[in-house]
Amino acid sequence: MKKFAGAIVSAMAIWIGAAGWAVAAEPAQSKHPLAQEHPIEFDAKALLPPTYWTIPGVTEPLQSVRDRLTTDKVTTLKLRPGRYMYMTTTFAFEFTVNLDGAVSYSKLVDHCVGGRGTAKVVVKCRQMGQAMGSN
């Protein structure tokens, strides 16, 4: 009887292990729209000289000494729908990511930011008061 019980326990351990492996190999995707992450591209290469930027709560802070993002590289971040802030040391603006992964922001920053309605944010000004084309 002990041999039979031991065989059942061994078989269950193998089955549980295999089931655990299947779950790990195929992570369950959340079906809730607010939990979906969307790739959002940030392009601020127009800012010369390059500077550091951050999205508080998502990336390293500006004061960090490691893993800071710089404007001389196009960066893609996975963001959930919601409200965010793009910040450099001289310029900041709020933007939202909608349920479809499209970006929106205030029309007041249109001369400095591009990409509304897409999954790309293009930053064109170092400061809010700059005219287009003069970094």
N, C-alpha and C positions, 0 to 999 in steps of 0.2 A: 504494500500500500504506500509506503514512504517513497519507493522508487517511482510509482505512478504520479504521486503528488509533486515530486521533484521534476519530473518530465513536464508536467503541466506548467509549473512555475517557470521553467526554462523556456518553454514555448511562448508563454505570455511575455517574458522579457524580450525575446526576439521580436515578437509582434509589436510590442510597445516601442522598441528601439527602431524598428523599420518605420512605424507610423511617425515617430518623432523626426526621423530623417526626412520623410516626405514633407512634413510641415516645414522643416528648415530649408529644404530645397526650393519650395514654392511659397514664399511669404504671402500671407493673405493681404490683398489690397483692400483698404477701407473703401466702402462704397459711399461714405458721406462726402458730399461735395466740398465741405470746408476742410476736410482732412487731406485732400489731393494736393500734391506738390506740383508746381509748374516751373519749368526752366525759364528763368528771366535773364536776358543778356544785358549787361551794363557796359556801355562803350563811352568812355570819357577821354579818348585819346586826343581830342581837340584841345585839352587843357595843357598848356605849355608854360613853364616847365611842369613835369608830372608832379602830382601831389597824392597824399593818402586820402582814402575815403572809407566810409563804413555805413552799415545799416544796423543801428543799435538793436541788440537782441538777436541778431542773426550772424554778424561777422565780428571779428576782433575790434575793440574800440580804437579810436585814433591814437590814444596814449600807449597802446600796446607796442612792445618792441619786437614782436614776432608775428608772423602770418598776417601782416597788414596788407590791405589791397591798395594797389597803385593805379593811377589813371592811365598809365602808359600801356596797360594790358586790358583786353576785352575779357570780362569775367561773366560766367553764367552761374547763377545761384538758383537753387530750388526753393521756391516760396509758396506758401499756402495762401489761399484767398484771405485778404485782410488789408490793413493799413500799415504802411511802413514810412520810414524817414531815411532819405539819402543825405549824407553829410560829408563835407570836407571841412577844413579849418576855416574856410571863408564863405561857404555856400551850403545851403540846406533847403530841401523841399520835401513835402509829403506826397506820397503816391499810394495808390491802391492796386491790388491784384484782384480781378474779379473771378468768378467761378470758372470761367473758360480760360483763365491764364492771361488775359489782356490787361495791360497797364493803363491807368488813368491818373491824371494830376490836374491841378488848378490851371486854368487858362492864363493866370497871371505869370506863369513861368514858361509860357510857350516860346518866348524868344531865347530861352536858355536850355530848354529840355525838349527832346523829340521822342517820338515813338508811341504816342497815345493810340490806344486801340490794338497794339501789337504786343508781343512778348519781348520787346527790346526797349531799353531806356538809353537815349543818347544825350549825354550832358555836354553842352557847348560853351558854357560860361564858367569862369572862375569865381565871379561874384554876381549877385542878382542885378546890380545896376549896369552891367556891361551891355554894350550894344552888340548885336550879332556880328561875329567875325573879328572882334577885338578881344582877345584873351587877355 
